[in-house]
Amino acid sequence: MKEQNLKILVADDNPSDRMLLESMLTQLGHVVETAVDGQDAVEKFDPNSIQLVCLDVKMPRKDGWEAALEILQIAKEKLIPIVFLSGVSDPDILKKCLDVGATDFISKPYNPTLVSAKLNAIARLLVLQNTLSEQRDELSFLNQQMVHDQEVAKMVYERITHSNCLSDPALNTLHQGSHIFNGDVILAAYKPNGGMHILLGDFTGHGLSAAIGALPLADIFFDWTEKGFLMRQILPEINKRLHNILPPNMFCAAAFIDINLHNRTASVWNAGLPDLLYFSAGEPQPRLIASDSLPLGILNEYEFEANIDMLSYEFGDYLIAFTDGVYEARSEDNKIHYNSALNPLYAGEVSGSPFVWLENMLQEEGILENPHDDISVLGIDLTQALNNAPQSKPADVTRGVSEPASFAFCYELNAKSLRNTDPLPYLLQILTTVPELSKRSGEIFMILSEMYSNALEHGILKLDSSLKETAEGFAEYYASRETKLKQLNEGCVSIEVKVSADSHEGCLAIVMSDSGDGFDISHLNFDNLDHEMPFNRGLSLINQLCHKLEITDNGSRISIEYRW
C-alpha cells in the first residue's frame, strides 16, 4: 500500500524531544505542527486539517489526558487517532491513556524504525476509515433515495389497487403485509348493471417483487368491469397480461367472485387459493369451493380455461376466502399448525360472523403482529349484498341535454360470434360517448343486458326461466346455458340502435331481434316488478326504466325507447 503523508499535531513541553520528533516525522514526509503543552494543543487542533495528534503525558497547564479528552470532544464523530508520548512504562499510566481514547504509544527515546511502522499502521487505519465513511455516506444517500422511491411507489400502488368499493357494507377485509409492499391484493368494483366483481390474489414471493404484478391486474380488473365485461372475459385477459410480463417463476393464485344482485347468484372461480367457504343459512357445514384451475400467469392464452362454480344465495348466506398466509400462519413458537386451528371454521362450529371469528383467532395468537407471510381475508355478507342492492329509477326527463347527438348503427351476431363475443361492453362504450347517456351508464347497461339475455337465453338457446325457482335449478340453468352456447351452430341476434337528441331532450331507441321461435307473451305483466322473484323480472325491469316497451314476433323482437 502506498504510504500516506499525514498532518500531525505534536505537543511536548520538552523542546529537545519536541524538535527531535518533529524532525523525524518531517523526514518521513509528514507535515508537522507543534504545541508547547496540552492547552496549546487544544487551541491549535483543527479536526478538518489535523489527522493525527501526538501528546506527551506530563505537560504544564493541561496534561496529555485532559487534552486528549477535549480534542476527542472537538473531533466529535470524526476519527482522530491519538498517540501518547511517554518515557515511563508504568501499567497504570498506560491503562489510563487507553481509557481516555488513545490509539497507541511511542516510547522515549524514539526509535525511527518503530515510529515509521506505527505511523504507517495508523495511516492505513485512516485510509480504511475514510473509505468506510465514504461508503457509509453513499449508502445513506442511496437508502434515503430508496425509501423515497418506495414511498412514492407505495402511494401509486395503493391508489391503483384501492380504487375500488371495499367500503361496501357487504364486504369485510383483513389485509396484513409482512413487508412494505403487500404481495396480496383485494379488489372490488361495482358492475354497470348492479352487483360487483371481487378478486382476491396472492402473488408468489414477498415485497416489491410480489406486488409489482398487482398493477396490471388491477388496471384490467377495474377498466374491464367498468366497461361491462363478464368474469369469463376478464380472467383470460388478466392471465394473458400476467403471462406476458411476469418471469416464469412468478404467478398469482386468485379467487374471482361475481355477485349478481338481480338473480341472487354468485359465480366463483378459485385458482390456487385455499378452499373458499360458502356458509348457507340452511346448512350446518360450509360448502368448500376448491381450487379447480391453475393460477393466473402460468398458462398461455390458448391453454387457459376458467372453471366457474355457480351459487344461488339467500338471506343469511356468507362467503369467506383467504390466502395461504392464513392457512400456513406460524405461531409464536414458529410452528405451522394453523391448518388444524382452522378446523372449527371448516366444521361450521363458529358462532356469529366467520370473518370476525377468523380475525379474532389470528389476533389472539399474535399472528397479525408479526406475520411471516402476507395475510389477506375476504368476507362477503350476502345478506348485506341483497339489502344494499341498488334500485333502478326512471330517468329524470326534466334534465336537459348538454350536447346534441344523433347517430344510428346496427350490430349483428351470428352463431360463432354469439359463442365467443359479448357485445354489451362495446355497445356501452359507443353509447356513453353521449354525455347524458354516460351519466346513466348503469341504467343503459342494465337495459342492454336484460334485452340481450332475453334474446340469447330464451330466443336462441331456448332456456326455461322456471328452472330458477330452486337453488339446484339455478345451477342447472347456467350449466345448461354454457353447454348450449358452446354447441351453438346456428342462430343470430340483431341489435339496432338509434340516438337522437337536441338541446332540450334526447331519445335512445333499441330494437333487439333474434332468429328463435319466440315464446308465449300473453301471460307477461310488465307493470308488476317484484324484486323478490328469482326469475321473469327482466322485461318488467326494462319496462320500469324505459318510456316505451314493445314486444312483437312472439317475443323474438323487443323495442324500447329511453328518453331523457
C-alpha positions as CSV (number, residue, x, y, z in Angstrom):
1,M,0.0,0.0,0.0
2,K,1.3,3.4,-0.9
3,E,2.3,5.4,2.2
4,Q,0.1,8.3,3.1
5,N,1.5,11.6,4.3
6,L,-0.3,12.9,7.3
7,K,-0.7,16.3,9.0
8,I,0.4,15.7,12.6
9,L,0.0,17.8,15.7
10,V,2.8,17.2,18.2
11,A,2.5,18.5,21.8
12,D,5.5,18.2,24.2
13,D,6.8,20.6,26.8
14,N,10.3,19.3,26.4
15,P,11.9,21.4,23.5
16,S,14.5,18.8,22.6
17,D,12.1,15.9,22.5
18,R,9.6,18.0,20.5
19,M,12.2,19.1,17.9
20,L,13.5,15.6,17.6
21,L,10.1,14.1,16.9
22,E,9.3,16.9,14.5
23,S,12.5,16.4,12.5
24,M,11.9,12.6,12.4
25,L,8.3,13.0,11.2
26,T,9.2,15.6,8.6
27,Q,11.9,13.3,7.2
28,L,9.2,10.6,6.8
29,G,7.2,13.0,4.6
30,H,4.6,14.2,7.1
31,V,3.5,17.8,7.8
32,V,4.1,18.7,11.5
33,E,2.6,21.4,13.7
34,T,3.9,21.7,17.3
35,A,2.4,22.7,20.6
36,V,4.3,23.5,23.8
37,D,1.7,22.0,26.2
38,G,-1.8,20.4,26.4
39,Q,-3.6,23.8,26.4
40,D,-1.7,24.9,23.3
41,A,-2.5,21.6,21.6
42,V,-6.3,22.0,22.2
43,E,-6.2,25.6,20.8
44,K,-4.2,24.6,17.7
45,F,-6.3,21.4,17.0
46,D,-8.4,21.7,13.8
47,P,-10.4,18.5,13.0
48,N,-10.7,19.5,9.4
49,S,-6.9,19.5,8.9
50,I,-5.2,17.6,11.7
51,Q,-5.2,13.8,11.0
52,L,-3.1,12.6,14.0
53,V,-2.3,14.0,17.4
54,C,0.8,13.1,19.5
55,L,0.6,14.1,23.1
56,D,3.2,13.9,25.9
57,V,1.6,12.5,29.1
58,K,3.0,15.0,31.6
59,M,2.7,18.7,30.5
60,P,2.0,22.0,32.3
61,R,-1.3,23.9,32.2
62,K,-3.1,20.8,30.8
63,D,-1.7,17.3,30.7
64,G,-2.0,14.8,27.8
65,W,-5.0,13.0,29.3
66,E,-7.1,16.2,29.7
67,A,-6.0,17.5,26.2
68,A,-7.0,14.1,24.7
69,L,-10.5,14.3,26.1
70,E,-11.1,17.8,24.9
71,I,-9.6,17.0,21.4
72,L,-11.9,14.0,21.1
73,Q,-14.8,16.1,22.1
74,I,-14.0,18.7,19.4
75,A,-13.5,16.0,16.8
76,K,-17.0,14.5,17.6
77,E,-17.7,11.7,15.2
78,K,-14.6,12.2,13.1
79,L,-11.8,9.6,13.7
80,I,-8.6,11.4,15.0
81,P,-6.0,8.9,16.3
82,I,-4.2,10.0,19.4
83,V,-0.7,8.6,20.2
84,F,0.8,9.3,23.7
85,L,4.5,10.0,24.1
86,S,5.9,8.6,27.3
87,G,9.3,7.7,28.8
88,V,7.7,5.6,31.5
89,S,6.4,2.0,31.4
90,D,4.0,2.1,34.4
91,P,1.0,-0.2,33.5
92,D,-1.5,2.1,35.3
93,I,-0.3,5.1,33.3
94,L,-0.6,3.2,30.1
95,K,-4.0,1.9,31.0
96,K,-5.2,5.4,31.7
97,C,-4.0,6.5,28.3
98,L,-6.1,3.8,26.7
99,D,-9.1,4.7,28.9
100,V,-9.2,8.2,27.5
101,G,-9.2,7.0,23.9
102,A,-5.5,6.6,22.9
103,T,-4.7,4.6,19.7
104,D,-1.1,3.7,20.5
105,F,2.1,4.7,22.4
106,I,5.5,5.9,21.2
107,S,8.2,5.4,23.9
108,K,11.1,7.7,24.5
109,P,13.8,7.7,23.4
110,Y,12.4,7.5,19.8
111,N,13.3,4.6,17.5
112,P,12.9,5.9,13.9
113,T,12.0,2.4,12.5
114,L,9.3,1.8,15.2
115,V,7.9,5.3,14.8
116,S,7.7,4.9,11.0
117,A,6.0,1.4,11.3
118,K,3.4,2.8,13.8
119,L,2.6,5.8,11.7
120,N,2.2,3.6,8.6
121,A,-0.3,1.4,10.6
122,I,-2.2,4.5,11.7
123,A,-2.2,5.8,8.1
124,R,-3.7,2.5,6.9
125,L,-6.3,2.8,9.6
126,L,-7.2,6.3,8.4
127,V,-7.5,5.2,4.8
128,L,-9.8,2.4,5.8
129,Q,-11.8,4.8,8.0
130,N,-12.1,7.3,5.1
131,T,-13.2,4.6,2.7
132,L,-15.8,3.3,5.2
133,S,-17.1,6.9,5.8
134,E,-17.5,7.5,2.1
135,Q,-19.2,4.2,1.7
136,R,-21.4,5.0,4.7
137,D,-22.4,8.3,3.2
138,E,-23.1,6.8,-0.2
139,L,-25.2,4.0,1.4
140,S,-27.0,6.6,3.5
141,F,-27.8,8.6,0.4
142,L,-28.9,5.5,-1.6
143,N,-31.0,4.4,1.4
144,Q,-32.8,7.8,1.6
145,Q,-33.3,7.7,-2.2
146,M,-34.7,4.1,-1.9
147,V,-37.0,5.0,0.9
148,H,-38.3,8.0,-1.1
149,D,-38.8,5.8,-4.2
150,Q,-40.6,3.2,-2.1
151,E,-42.9,5.7,-0.6
152,V,-43.8,7.1,-4.0
153,A,-44.2,3.6,-5.4
154,K,-46.3,2.6,-2.4
155,M,-48.5,5.6,-2.8
156,V,-49.1,4.9,-6.5
157,Y,-49.6,1.2,-5.8
158,E,-52.2,1.9,-3.1
159,R,-54.0,4.4,-5.2
160,I,-54.3,1.9,-8.1
161,T,-55.2,-1.2,-6.0
162,H,-57.5,0.7,-3.6
163,S,-59.6,2.5,-6.3
164,N,-62.5,0.2,-5.5
165,C,-65.6,-0.4,-3.5
166,L,-64.1,-2.2,-0.5
167,S,-66.1,0.1,1.8
168,D,-69.3,-1.6,0.7
169,P,-71.3,-2.8,3.7
170,A,-71.3,-6.4,2.3
171,L,-67.5,-6.7,2.4
172,N,-65.2,-7.4,5.3
173,T,-61.4,-7.4,4.6
174,L,-58.2,-8.1,6.5
175,H,-55.1,-7.1,4.7
176,Q,-51.8,-7.5,6.6
177,G,-48.4,-7.3,4.8
178,S,-45.1,-8.8,6.0
179,H,-43.2,-6.2,4.0
180,I,-43.7,-2.5,2.9
181,F,-45.3,-3.9,-0.2
182,N,-48.0,-6.5,0.1
183,G,-48.0,-9.4,-2.4
184,D,-51.7,-10.0,-1.7
185,V,-54.3,-7.9,-3.4
186,I,-58.0,-7.4,-2.7
187,L,-60.0,-5.7,-5.5
188,A,-63.7,-4.9,-5.7
189,A,-65.6,-2.9,-8.3
190,Y,-69.3,-2.3,-9.0
191,K,-70.7,-3.6,-12.3
192,P,-72.6,-1.2,-14.5
193,N,-75.8,-3.3,-14.2
194,G,-75.6,-3.7,-10.4
195,G,-73.7,-6.2,-8.3
196,M,-69.9,-6.3,-8.1
197,H,-66.8,-8.1,-9.1
198,I,-64.3,-9.1,-6.3
199,L,-60.8,-10.5,-6.7
200,L,-58.5,-11.9,-4.0
201,G,-55.0,-12.5,-5.3
202,D,-51.7,-13.8,-3.9
203,F,-48.6,-13.3,-5.9
204,T,-45.5,-15.5,-5.4
205,G,-42.8,-14.1,-3.3
206,H,-42.9,-11.1,-0.9
207,G,-42.4,-7.3,-1.0
208,L,-42.0,-5.2,-4.1
209,S,-41.2,-8.1,-6.5
210,A,-44.5,-9.7,-5.5
211,A,-46.6,-6.5,-5.5
212,I,-45.4,-5.4,-9.0
213,G,-47.8,-7.8,-10.7
214,A,-50.8,-6.2,-8.9
215,L,-50.7,-3.1,-11.1
216,P,-51.6,-4.6,-14.5
217,L,-54.0,-6.9,-12.7
218,A,-55.8,-4.0,-11.1
219,D,-55.8,-2.0,-14.3
220,I,-57.6,-4.7,-16.3
221,F,-59.9,-5.6,-13.4
222,F,-61.3,-2.1,-12.9
223,D,-61.3,-1.0,-16.5
224,W,-63.0,-4.1,-17.9
225,T,-65.5,-4.2,-15.0
226,E,-66.5,-0.6,-15.6
227,K,-67.0,-1.3,-19.3
228,G,-69.3,-4.2,-18.5
229,F,-67.2,-7.2,-19.4
230,L,-68.0,-10.5,-17.8
231,M,-65.9,-12.5,-15.4
232,R,-65.2,-15.2,-18.1
233,Q,-63.9,-12.4,-20.3
234,I,-61.8,-10.5,-17.7
235,L,-60.0,-13.6,-16.4
236,P,-58.4,-14.6,-19.8
237,E,-57.2,-11.0,-20.4
238,I,-55.6,-10.8,-16.9
239,N,-54.0,-14.2,-17.4
240,K,-52.7,-13.2,-20.8
241,R,-51.2,-9.9,-19.5
242,L,-49.5,-11.6,-16.5
243,H,-48.2,-14.5,-18.6
244,N,-46.6,-12.0,-21.0
245,I,-44.9,-9.7,-18.4
246,L,-44.1,-11.9,-15.3
247,P,-41.0,-14.0,-15.1
248,P,-41.5,-17.8,-15.4
249,N,-41.3,-18.5,-11.7
250,M,-43.9,-15.9,-10.8
251,F,-47.7,-16.2,-10.9
252,C,-50.9,-15.2,-9.0
253,A,-53.1,-17.6,-7.1
254,A,-56.5,-15.9,-7.1
255,A,-60.2,-16.2,-6.5
256,F,-62.7,-14.2,-8.6
257,I,-66.3,-13.7,-7.4
258,D,-69.1,-12.2,-9.4
259,I,-72.1,-11.1,-7.3
260,N,-75.3,-10.8,-9.4
261,L,-77.9,-9.0,-7.4
262,H,-80.8,-9.4,-9.8
263,N,-80.9,-13.2,-9.8
264,R,-79.2,-13.8,-6.5
265,T,-76.3,-15.7,-7.9
266,A,-72.6,-15.7,-7.2
267,S,-70.1,-17.0,-9.7
268,V,-66.9,-18.2,-8.1
269,W,-63.5,-19.1,-9.6
270,N,-60.7,-20.5,-7.4
271,A,-57.2,-20.9,-8.9
272,G,-54.6,-21.9,-6.4
273,L,-56.0,-20.4,-3.2
274,P,-57.1,-22.4,-0.1
275,D,-60.7,-23.6,-0.3
276,L,-63.3,-20.9,-0.2
277,L,-66.0,-21.5,2.4
278,Y,-69.7,-20.8,1.5
279,F,-71.9,-20.7,4.6
280,S,-75.5,-21.3,3.7
281,A,-78.1,-20.4,6.3
282,G,-79.8,-23.8,6.0
283,E,-76.7,-26.0,6.2
284,P,-74.7,-26.9,9.3
285,Q,-71.3,-27.1,7.5
286,P,-69.9,-24.7,4.8
287,R,-69.6,-25.8,1.2
288,L,-65.9,-25.9,0.1
289,I,-65.1,-24.4,-3.2
290,A,-61.7,-26.0,-4.0
291,S,-59.1,-24.7,-6.5
292,D,-60.1,-26.1,-9.9
293,S,-57.8,-24.1,-12.2
294,L,-54.1,-23.1,-12.4
295,P,-53.1,-19.7,-11.1
296,L,-53.0,-16.6,-13.3
297,G,-49.9,-16.2,-15.4
298,I,-48.9,-19.8,-15.8
299,L,-50.7,-20.9,-18.9
300,N,-50.6,-19.0,-22.2
301,E,-53.8,-17.6,-23.7
302,Y,-54.6,-20.7,-25.7
303,E,-54.2,-23.1,-22.8
304,F,-56.1,-21.0,-20.2
305,E,-59.5,-22.2,-19.0
306,A,-61.8,-20.9,-16.3
307,N,-63.8,-23.4,-14.4
308,I,-66.5,-21.4,-12.6
309,D,-68.9,-22.5,-9.8
310,M,-72.4,-21.1,-9.8
311,L,-74.1,-20.5,-6.4
312,S,-77.6,-19.3,-5.6
313,Y,-77.6,-17.4,-2.4
314,E,-80.3,-16.3,0.1
315,F,-80.6,-14.2,3.2
316,G,-78.1,-15.3,5.9
317,D,-75.5,-16.7,3.5
318,Y,-71.9,-15.8,3.8
319,L,-68.8,-16.4,1.7
320,I,-65.2,-16.3,3.0
321,A,-61.9,-16.6,1.3
322,F,-58.3,-16.2,2.4
323,T,-54.7,-16.5,1.1
324,D,-52.3,-19.2,2.2
325,G,-50.7,-16.7,4.6
326,V,-53.7,-17.7,6.9
327,Y,-53.6,-21.4,6.2
328,E,-49.8,-21.6,6.8
329,A,-49.5,-19.0,9.6
330,R,-46.8,-19.6,12.1
331,S,-47.4,-19.4,15.9
332,E,-45.1,-17.7,18.3
333,D,-43.0,-20.9,18.6
334,N,-42.5,-20.7,14.8
335,K,-44.6,-23.8,14.1
336,I,-47.1,-24.1,11.3
337,H,-50.2,-25.5,12.8
338,Y,-53.0,-23.1,11.7
339,N,-54.3,-25.6,9.1
340,S,-55.6,-27.5,12.1
341,A,-56.5,-24.3,14.0
342,L,-59.0,-23.6,11.2
343,N,-60.9,-26.9,11.8
344,P,-63.8,-25.1,13.7
345,L,-64.3,-22.9,10.7
346,Y,-64.4,-25.8,8.3
347,A,-66.7,-27.7,10.6
348,G,-69.1,-24.8,10.8
349,E,-68.7,-24.7,14.6
350,V,-68.1,-20.9,14.9
351,S,-70.8,-18.6,16.2
352,G,-71.5,-15.3,14.6
353,S,-69.6,-14.0,11.6
354,P,-67.0,-16.4,10.2
355,F,-64.8,-13.4,9.3
356,V,-64.9,-12.0,12.8
357,W,-64.1,-15.4,14.3
358,L,-61.1,-15.8,12.0
359,E,-59.8,-12.3,12.6
360,N,-60.1,-12.7,16.4
361,M,-58.2,-16.0,16.2
362,L,-55.3,-14.5,14.3
363,Q,-55.2,-11.6,16.6
364,E,-55.3,-13.6,19.8
365,E,-52.5,-15.9,18.6
366,G,-50.3,-12.9,17.8
367,I,-50.1,-13.7,14.0
368,L,-51.2,-10.2,12.9
369,E,-48.5,-8.6,15.0
370,N,-45.6,-10.4,13.3
371,P,-46.8,-12.1,10.1
372,H,-44.3,-14.5,8.4
373,D,-46.3,-14.1,5.1
374,D,-48.8,-11.7,3.7
375,I,-52.2,-12.3,5.2
376,S,-55.5,-11.4,3.5
377,V,-59.0,-12.4,4.4
378,L,-62.2,-11.5,2.4
379,G,-65.6,-11.9,3.8
380,I,-68.8,-11.3,1.8
381,D,-72.1,-10.9,3.7
382,L,-74.6,-11.9,1.0
383,T,-77.4,-10.6,3.2
384,Q,-75.9,-7.2,3.0
385,A,-75.4,-7.6,-0.7
386,L,-79.2,-8.1,-1.1
387,N,-80.1,-5.3,1.3
388,N,-77.9,-2.8,-0.5
389,A,-78.9,-3.8,-4.0
390,P,-79.2,-0.6,-6.0
391,Q,-82.8,0.1,-7.1
392,S,-83.2,1.4,-10.6
393,K,-85.1,4.6,-11.0
394,P,-86.8,6.1,-14.1
395,A,-84.6,8.7,-15.8
396,D,-85.2,12.3,-14.9
397,V,-86.9,13.7,-18.0
398,T,-86.6,17.3,-16.7
399,R,-82.8,17.3,-17.2
400,G,-81.6,18.9,-20.4
401,V,-79.0,17.7,-22.8
402,S,-75.6,19.2,-22.6
403,E,-74.7,18.4,-26.2
404,P,-76.8,17.4,-29.2
405,A,-76.1,13.9,-30.5
406,S,-77.6,11.9,-33.3
407,F,-76.4,8.6,-34.8
408,A,-77.6,5.1,-35.6
409,F,-75.9,1.7,-36.2
410,C,-76.8,-2.0,-36.5
411,Y,-74.9,-4.8,-34.8
412,E,-75.4,-8.4,-35.9
413,L,-74.0,-11.5,-34.3
414,N,-74.1,-15.0,-35.9
415,A,-73.7,-18.3,-34.1
416,K,-69.9,-18.1,-33.9
417,S,-70.0,-14.5,-32.6
418,L,-72.6,-15.5,-30.0
419,R,-70.3,-18.2,-28.8
420,N,-67.2,-16.1,-28.4
421,T,-68.3,-12.5,-28.1
422,D,-70.2,-10.4,-25.6
423,P,-71.4,-7.3,-27.5
424,L,-72.6,-5.3,-24.4
425,P,-69.3,-3.6,-23.4
426,Y,-68.7,-2.4,-26.9
427,L,-72.3,-1.1,-27.2
428,L,-71.9,0.7,-23.9
429,Q,-68.7,2.3,-25.0
430,I,-70.3,3.8,-28.1
431,L,-73.5,4.9,-26.3
432,T,-71.6,6.6,-23.4
433,T,-69.9,8.9,-25.8
434,V,-73.1,10.8,-25.4
435,P,-72.7,12.8,-22.1
436,E,-76.2,12.4,-20.9
437,L,-76.1,8.6,-21.5
438,S,-72.7,8.4,-19.8
439,K,-74.4,9.8,-16.7
440,R,-76.9,7.0,-16.9
441,S,-74.5,4.2,-17.9
442,G,-75.8,1.9,-15.2
443,E,-79.3,2.0,-16.4
444,I,-78.3,1.8,-20.1
445,F,-76.2,-1.3,-19.4
446,M,-79.0,-2.9,-17.4
447,I,-81.4,-2.4,-20.3
448,L,-79.0,-3.8,-22.8
449,S,-78.1,-6.7,-20.5
450,E,-81.7,-7.7,-20.0
451,M,-82.6,-7.4,-23.6
452,Y,-79.6,-9.4,-24.8
453,S,-80.1,-12.1,-22.1
454,N,-83.7,-12.5,-23.2
455,A,-82.7,-12.8,-26.9
456,L,-79.8,-15.2,-26.3
457,E,-81.1,-17.4,-23.5
458,H,-84.7,-17.7,-24.4
459,G,-84.8,-16.9,-28.1
460,I,-81.7,-18.7,-29.3
461,L,-80.8,-21.2,-26.6
462,K,-84.5,-21.9,-25.6
463,L,-83.8,-22.0,-21.8
464,D,-86.7,-22.2,-19.4
465,S,-86.7,-19.5,-16.6
466,S,-88.8,-21.6,-14.4
467,L,-85.7,-23.7,-13.6
468,K,-84.6,-20.7,-11.4
469,E,-87.3,-21.5,-8.8
470,T,-84.8,-23.6,-6.8
471,A,-81.1,-23.3,-5.9
472,E,-80.4,-26.6,-7.8
473,G,-82.4,-25.2,-10.7
474,F,-80.2,-22.1,-10.8
475,A,-77.1,-24.2,-11.2
476,E,-78.8,-26.4,-13.8
477,Y,-79.9,-23.3,-15.8
478,Y,-76.5,-21.7,-16.1
479,A,-74.7,-25.0,-16.7
480,S,-77.2,-25.7,-19.5
481,R,-76.6,-22.1,-20.8
482,E,-72.8,-22.8,-21.1
483,T,-73.3,-26.2,-22.7
484,K,-75.7,-25.0,-25.3
485,L,-73.7,-21.9,-26.0
486,K,-70.6,-24.0,-26.7
487,Q,-72.6,-26.2,-29.0
488,L,-74.4,-23.4,-30.9
489,N,-74.1,-23.7,-34.7
490,E,-76.9,-21.6,-35.9
491,G,-78.9,-18.6,-34.9
492,C,-78.3,-14.8,-34.9
493,V,-79.2,-11.7,-32.9
494,S,-79.6,-8.3,-34.5
495,I,-79.2,-5.1,-32.4
496,E,-80.4,-1.8,-34.0
497,V,-79.6,1.4,-32.1
498,K,-80.6,5.0,-32.8
499,V,-79.8,8.1,-30.7
500,S,-81.4,11.4,-31.4
501,A,-81.1,14.5,-29.3
502,D,-81.3,18.2,-29.4
503,S,-80.6,20.9,-26.8
504,H,-83.7,20.1,-24.8
505,E,-84.3,16.3,-24.8
506,G,-82.9,13.0,-26.2
507,C,-84.1,9.5,-27.1
508,L,-82.3,6.2,-27.3
509,A,-84.2,3.6,-29.3
510,I,-83.1,0.0,-29.3
511,V,-84.5,-2.9,-31.3
512,M,-83.2,-6.4,-30.5
513,S,-84.4,-9.3,-32.5
514,D,-83.4,-13.0,-32.6
515,S,-83.8,-15.9,-35.0
516,G,-85.5,-18.1,-32.4
517,D,-89.1,-19.4,-32.4
518,G,-90.3,-16.9,-29.8
519,F,-92.4,-17.7,-26.8
520,D,-95.9,-17.2,-25.3
521,I,-96.1,-13.5,-24.4
522,S,-99.8,-13.4,-23.5
523,H,-99.1,-14.0,-19.7
524,L,-96.5,-11.3,-19.4
525,N,-97.3,-8.5,-16.9
526,F,-94.7,-5.6,-17.1
527,D,-96.3,-3.4,-14.5
528,N,-95.6,-5.6,-11.5
529,L,-91.9,-5.7,-10.8
530,D,-91.2,-8.0,-7.8
531,H,-87.6,-7.8,-6.7
532,E,-88.0,-10.9,-4.6
533,M,-88.8,-13.1,-7.6
534,P,-85.8,-15.1,-8.8
535,F,-86.8,-15.1,-12.4
536,N,-89.1,-13.4,-15.0
537,R,-88.1,-9.9,-13.8
538,G,-86.0,-8.7,-16.8
539,L,-88.8,-7.4,-19.0
540,S,-90.6,-5.8,-16.1
541,L,-87.3,-4.0,-15.1
542,I,-86.9,-2.8,-18.7
543,N,-90.5,-1.5,-18.7
544,Q,-89.8,0.4,-15.5
545,L,-86.7,2.1,-16.8
546,C,-87.9,2.9,-20.3
547,H,-90.6,5.2,-21.6
548,K,-91.7,2.6,-24.2
549,L,-91.5,-1.2,-24.4
550,E,-92.9,-3.2,-27.3
551,I,-92.7,-7.0,-27.8
552,T,-93.6,-8.4,-31.2
553,D,-93.0,-11.5,-33.4
554,N,-93.9,-13.8,-30.5
555,G,-91.2,-12.4,-28.2
556,S,-88.4,-12.5,-30.9
557,R,-88.3,-8.7,-31.3
558,I,-88.1,-6.2,-28.4
559,S,-88.2,-2.5,-29.0
560,I,-87.6,0.2,-26.3
561,E,-87.4,3.9,-26.1
562,Y,-85.3,5.5,-23.3
563,R,-85.8,9.3,-23.0
564,W,-84.1,12.0,-21.0
